[in-house]
């Protein structure tokens, strides 16, 4: 039997990050997916997106195709997967191990491409320290997740001892 999530503080921290990531994937990335003109957005979330892009990361004001594609995949693939991760960690579903490992591989690759563009020759006057600060959790948390699901029995007897 798996200990309740409230007794697995480390897993609870991961779930909190998955909630944030689900929101950004399922809600915020859709502005890019559906080609919303952030400069003209009048809703609060659209205004926050515009503020972020205008202040720190202008590549999102006119996203190139690769970024549109990454945001679309994030919204329609990773977004729903975060919800599955949340359920798996709450309920202690061991079968999440392989999908989580596949997800980590894909998201680390994706964020590496994004950072490569932001920090590479094609930098779009981005505020690199701020871009890194905002986006590095999307790489670090998945790597932490990889460590968490590495053992074949993810939620076995020793799962509670991780706290």
Rosetta blueprint (number, residue, H / E / L):
1 X L
2 X L
3 X L
4 X L
5 X H
6 X H
7 X H
8 X L
9 X H
10 X H
11 X H
12 X H
13 X H
14 X H
15 X H
16 X H
17 X H
18 X H
19 X H
20 X H
21 X H
22 X H
23 X H
24 X H
25 X H
26 X H
27 X H
28 X H
29 X H
30 X H
31 X H
32 X H
33 X H
34 X L
35 X L
36 X L
37 X L
38 X H
39 X H
40 X H
41 X L
42 X L
43 X L
44 X H
45 X H
46 X H
47 X H
48 X H
49 X H
50 X H
51 X H
52 X H
53 X H
54 X H
55 X H
56 X L
57 X L
58 X H
59 X H
60 X H
61 X L
62 X L
63 X L
64 X L
65 X H
66 X H
67 X H
68 X H
69 X H
70 X H
71 X H
72 X H
73 X H
74 X H
75 X H
76 X H
77 X H
78 X H
79 X H
80 X H
81 X H
82 X H
83 X H
84 X H
85 X H
86 X H
87 X H
88 X H
89 X H
90 X H
91 X H
92 X L
93 X L
94 X L
95 X L
96 X H
97 X H
98 X H
99 X H
100 X H
101 X H
102 X H
103 X H
104 X H
105 X H
106 X H
107 X H
108 X H
109 X H
110 X H
111 X H
112 X H
113 X H
114 X H
115 X H
116 X H
117 X H
118 X H
119 X H
120 X L
121 X L
122 X L
123 X L
124 X L
125 X L
126 X L
127 X L
128 X H
129 X H
130 X H
131 X H
132 X H
133 X H
134 X H
135 X H
136 X L
137 X H
138 X H
139 X H
140 X H
141 X H
142 X H
143 X H
144 X H
145 X H
146 X H
147 X H
148 X H
149 X H
150 X L
151 X L
152 X L
153 X L
154 X L
155 X L
156 X L
157 X L
158 X L
159 X H
160 X H
161 X H
162 X H
163 X L
